[in-house]
Structures are given as structure tokens and as C-alpha cells.
Amino acid sequence: MKLKETLHIFILVVGLSLVVFFMYFFRFNRDAQIFTGLFGCIYYTVWGIIHHALKERLSRTIVLEYVLLGLVVFLLLLMSFTF
């Protein structure tokens, strides 16, 4: 794996690890958890788009995939807080 690829993955892992940490930190505050989940989904979507753009493999299909996956994960998270 190239150094740039390793750096990209490291940035993703650090960002998502922070999201997991803050989900635990705000475990008694539903609104903060929803905001943290929204931030995590946006972070993942933006990271994926930038990652593919830097590798010159970005297409509409890839953007759509990241946006839809982020949206589905956020909606599942949101639904889990309503029950």
C-alpha cells in the first residue's frame, strides 16, 4: 500500500474513531448523539468523495453511492433513537 493510501485510510479511521468516542461520551444526551451521527455520516461522505477525486476515479455513481450510504446510515441511527 502506498504512503498516500495509508494516510487516507488513517484520516478516515481517526475521524470515525472520534465519532465513536463522542457517541459514547454523549451516551445520555440523545440530541448530541444525533448531531454526532450526522457529523459522522457527512464526514464519511466527504472523505469518500475527496478520496476518489484524489485518485482520479470519481464518478457520479461513486458520489451517489457515498451520499446514499451516508443517508441510509443516518436514517437508521435516527430511527434507533425513536424507539
LINSUL-V524600 format. One record per pair of residues at least 12 apart in sequence whose ideal C-beta (glycine too) atoms are under 6 Angstrom apart, sorted by the first residue. I is the first residue (numbers start at 1). GAP is how many residues later the second one is. Records with the same first field share a line. If there is no record, write none. Layout:
I = GAP, GAP
This chain:
8 = 43
12 = 35
15 = 28
19 = 17, 21
22 = 14
23 = 13
30 = 51
37 = 40
38 = 36
41 = 29, 32, 33
44 = 26
45 = 21, 22, 25
48 = 18
49 = 14, 17
